[in-house]
Amino acid sequence: AQKVTQAQTEISVVEKEDVTLDCVYETRDTTYYLFWYKQPPSGELVFLIRRNSFDEQNEISGRYSWNFQKSTSSFNFTITASQVVDSAVYFCALSNSGNTPLVFGKGTRLSVIA
Amino acid sequence: NAGVTQTPKFQVLKTGQSMTLQCAQDMNHEYMSWYRQDPGMGLRLIHYSVGAGITDQGEVPNGYNVSRSTTEDFPLRLLSAAPSQTSVYFCASRGQGHSPLHFGNGTRLTVT
């Protein structure tokens, strides 16, 4: 069975601090895909990144970076120099091979205080 | 290009009433799905479809029906609404090859 665990329910940081959101996943498949989504206070769900299980390279996009470690089944998300606009709920998700649904974690609510 | 369109945005029902949440996409995506979002519970899959004429249950299907007569539309039906169905509902679609899900803007449903 697939499972995604985001152990941090809520995080609060002061602007310009770095913050890491944790994501741990469980799957028996060797081929799978991991995703991060952002849900700002306005409520829409915004896709951030997709990573497949064969690509363990870390990725950086501006202030965002992702660390994928198969050895620990983790796909963590770091925001560097956080800003108030980063305040949102962040979801990690997992999809196995084939046309299978995404399984989401329960989300981490990040509050960045000015 | 509208993407995924959900209607209505808000709805209030009384217990026992029925209604249909509409979802349409214009990206020719075969895969469509419905999630509900509740505080502290994340996004939970209700039903999904991998193409016209094919539907399957997700994690929390009870109380909901779906059908997929066309590629574009995937309506979600509540036959007899219950207060436990008060939630925010998201429809999503995706293209082939594990493309990311594209979400609609959600429907906030309150059942009194």
Boltz contact constraints between the chains, C-beta under 6 A:
constraints:
  - contact:
      token1: [A, 33]
      token2: [B, 98]
      max_distance: 6.0
  - contact:
      token1: [A, 43]
      token2: [B, 106]
      max_distance: 6.0
  - contact:
      token1: [A, 44]
      token2: [B, 105]
      max_distance: 6.0
  - contact:
      token1: [A, 45]
      token2: [B, 103]
      max_distance: 6.0
  - contact:
      token1: [A, 47]
      token2: [B, 100]
      max_distance: 6.0
  - contact:
      token1: [A, 50]
      token2: [B, 100]
      max_distance: 6.0
  - contact:
      token1: [A, 95]
      token2: [B, 98]
      max_distance: 6.0
  - contact:
      token1: [A, 99]
      token2: [B, 50]
      max_distance: 6.0
  - contact:
      token1: [A, 101]
      token2: [B, 33]
      max_distance: 6.0
  - contact:
      token1: [A, 101]
      token2: [B, 45]
      max_distance: 6.0
  - contact:
      token1: [A, 101]
      token2: [B, 48]
      max_distance: 6.0
  - contact:
      token1: [A, 102]
      token2: [B, 101]
      max_distance: 6.0
  - contact:
      token1: [A, 104]
      token2: [B, 42]
      max_distance: 6.0
  - contact:
      token1: [A, 104]
      token2: [B, 43]
      max_distance: 6.0
  - contact:
      token1: [A, 105]
      token2: [B, 42]
      max_distance: 6.0
  - contact:
      token1: [A, 106]
      token2: [B, 42]
      max_distance: 6.0
  - contact:
      token1: [A, 107]
      token2: [B, 42]
      max_distance: 6.0
